[in-house]
Amino acid sequence: MSPFVHNHPRPRRLAQALLLALSAPVLATAQEAPSDPHRQSTRELDRVVVTASPLHQTAAELSRPVEVLAGERLDEAKSTTLGHTLERLPGIQSTSFGPGVGRPIIRGLDGARVQVVSDGMGSGDVSALSADHAVSIDPFLANRIEVLKGPATLLYGSGAIGGAVNVIDGRTPDALPASPLSGRAELRAGSVDHERTGMFRLDGATATEGSGWVFHADGLLRETRDSKIPGHAESATRMAAEGQQPDPAKRGVLPNSAVRTASGSLGASWVGERAHFGIATHLFNTRYGVPGHEHAAHDHGHGHGHAHDHEDAHGDVRIGLDQRRHEVHGGLNDLGIFKTVRFKYARTHYTHTEYEGARVGTVFNNKTDEGRIELVHRDIAGWQGAFGLQGGHRDFDATGDEAFVAPTNGRDIGVFWLGQRAFGPVRLELGARHDRGRIESTPLALLPERQARRDFHTNAFSAALRWDFNDALNFKLGLDRAQRAPTAEELYSNGHHVAIGAIEIGNDKLKPETAHRLELGAEWKHEHVRLGVSAFVAEYRDYIHATAPMSVRRPGQTLTDGGVPVRLWTQHDARFSGFEIESVFTLFDGAPGRFDLRLFGDSVRGRLKGGADEEVRVRVLHGDHTHNHRAIVLAGGDLPRIAPARVGGELRWEAAAWRASLGAIRSLRQDRVAAGETTTPGYTLVNAHLAWHGDTASGNGWELFLDGRNLLNEEARPHTSFLKDLAPLPGRGVVAGVRFYF
């Protein structure tokens, strides 16, 4: 836990269009200069209200571990994906499936255990289903990003047992702005992938006090080419294992890693003195390559009198993602015993198409409806609190040669309460939630014993305590019991999952997993020093995970079907433990400016607790028949793709209109690996930032910036990535651009 708040057109046409849109506000004459949120310091951001909590507490008031990225710090961290934007924060990593995909990992947990939400509502995509599926939220359009570390099931249900990421975009404003017209825009270009990105955001209002209409518009266009890398895409370890020699002609570029993204939103709200009501529409479109998955023809004989093409020669694999999202937000104040009543509704239509060359391979469709009501009540016996009701419906289907998950529909509803009360210097937070959910799948004649419908009941209880020992020192204690229901993929997958290079077999008998978490933390603030440290342990009963079972026929080898590895969903008891530490020292503050040194470190370990190995029957679907296997499921060992320990540091300088930073993060070697995994070498990423901010005569602002990334041109292969041996991170690069604020 860190206590600190951190803050398809051609590129030429894109630049011309954005510059035209910017020219009017930037050159406008008399207008009072608005307060620029991007000039907020880290200390000022401690007072930012965290809207992920219904009580709308500030980051400094929360007893639970939270990170907030906003203002200048968000501008400096922005990347093409949400995961890569957040990965410099303690305890946060990214899945990294090429430049186009990066989903946040929180303390070793990802996928269905980390909920990604937009203004408190689910993203509506299928990024939790597979590591190659992108999140349909672009961080460039965010006002700020809130990260809840540890179980957030009280707020968002069982899908947040590992934490939640709330992206605040402000499409449906709930308050009148200070200025009748404000906005920002950015143009940037990068060298490592020939990036060209442009974005704008406009917010207008008919009034700044009393009541009136508030309008919002935003848009983004991005285009990149294949990324440059220090060496070869395939690691030396993998090439040696396959008996290959490095090809000099393939050095220096990551094939099939280009990205093209377009996004835009329109919103309008009526805001009164006691109420507000708003609607918004958002469109998101991205096309990106999946590196390392060029489909070469492999005709696998299975020893059953059949041959099956698991991979066909159709060329590079690319993904096209399209999403339409409609939102309604509203609220009413001073309603009897309730101080505030808020409601939100979102409908999302998501389509995800995987192309093999010019051929359509697999199409995923996901339609979701989600509603949420929060009732913030007045003090009851000294307790401030909120009741909540959340419900949703989902229709999912996948069609095509490599659709590894059966069509499903699901619905769930949850009720919760959370509250807080101060006892002198001690602040206590309590909460509870109950969820009911159902998942239904299409019955299969080849698997008549499979349960086509599952119903689940899950509960969550939480307690957190903050003790302000004095003005400089506070201690925190967190206790949680949370449950997570299995997902459709974990229950009903049965097919070749090309993204991970394995046949994935679900388990319709899975039970909800249960986590018990304990966290201890402390924060010390002095005039020139801030130090925060935390340690946590989470004990899981019936932890759901995909394992590589061992073959009964071939002892000592993992199970394969036609030469393709098999991954089986199962559950065992597990333990996650780790720590995070972060400090900021003000080295000097005078006429030349202020110099701050930030140091941090984090570590997490995930391990199965052991037990008796189990022999199981595995049935793999192949069209009109199945292949039957016997396998051994191991009950112990380290869990896969757990990030190694990291240490990092950053030196910052701020003086009047200037700011600069130089930082490095060292990821240590990861040799605690699961069955079927290989160790991952450590690496060091060095980054730098330089910016100059100026103001125009009319009160508007603009900023020139220059970023250096991976300045040592390090070959970096994150252990958290399925593609670590096929797709390293980009090499040395420079990003330059200009931002406008008005």
URWO-V463698 format. One line per field, one symbol per residue. ss: DSSP state (H for helix, E for strand, C for the rest). phi: phi as a letter, one per 30 degrees, with the letter a starting at -180 (. if undefined). Layout:
ss=???
phi=???
//
This chain:
ss=CCCCCECCCCHHHHHHHHHHHHHHHHHCCCCCCCCCHHHCCHHHHCCCECCCCCCCCECCCCCCCEEEEEHHHHHHHCCCCHHHHHCCCCCEEECCCCCCCCCEEECCECHHHEEEEECCEECCCCCCCCCCCCCCCCHHHCCEEEEEECCCHHHHCHHHCCEEEEEECCCCCCCCCCCCEEEEEEEEEECCCCCEEEEEEEEEECCCCCCEEEEEEEEEEEECCCCECCCCCCCHHHHHHCCCCCCHHHCCECCCCCEEEEEEEEEEEEECCCEEEEEEEEEEEEEEECCCCCECCEEEECCCCCEEEEECCCECEEEEEEEEEEEEEEEEEEECCEEEEEEEEEEEEEEEEEEECCEEEEEEEEEEEEEEEEEEEEEECCEEEEEEEEEEEEEEEEEECCCCECCEEEEEEEEEEEEEEEECCEEEEEEEEEEEEEEEECCCHHHCCCCCEEEEEEEEEEEEEEEECCCCEEEEEEEEEEEECCCHHHHHEEEEEHHHCEEEECCCCCCCEEEEEEEEEEEEECCCEEEEEEEEEEEEEEEEEEECCEECCCCCCECEECCEEEEEEEEEEEEEEEEEEEEEEEEEEECCEEEEEEEEEEEEEEEEECCCCEEEEEEEEECCEEEEEEEEECCEEECCCCCCCEEEEEEEEEECCEEEEEEEEEECCECCCCCCCCCECCEEEEEEEEEEEEECCCCCEEEEEEEEECCCCCCCCCCCCCCCCCCCCCCCEEEEEEEEEC
phi=.cdccce.ddeddeddddddddddddcdddaddddcddcddddddecddcdddedhddeddddcdbbbcahdddedcebdbddddcdddeicbbdhcjddbacdcchicbhdcbccbchicediccdddbdccdddbcddcddabccccjecdedbiddcdckbbccccidcecadddbdbblaaabbbbcdbhdbbbbbbbbbbdacaiblcbbbbbabbbbbceddbdbcdddddddddciccecedcdjbcdhbdbbbbbabbbbbcbcdbababbabbcbbbbbdcdibddcdbccdcibibbbddbcdbjdcbbccbbcbbbbbaabchcidcdbbbbbbbcbbbbbcccciccdcbbcbbcbbbbabbcdcdebhiccabcbbbbabbcbbbbkdbdcbdebbbbabbbabbabbccidccccbaaabbbbbbbbddcddbdddddbbcbbbbbbbbbbbcddadcbbbbbbbbbbbbddcddddbdaldcdeciadccdbdcdcddbccbbbbbbbbbbebbbbbbabbbbccciddacbcdcdddbeicddbbiicecccdbbbdbbcblbbbbbbcddabaedkcccccbaaaabbbbddjkddbcbcbccdbicabccbcbccdcbjdddhddddbbaabccbbahdcaaabbbbccddccccddiccdbddabccbbbbbbcbbdddjdbbbcbbccbhddhddcbdddcdcecbbddeddabbbabbbbb
//
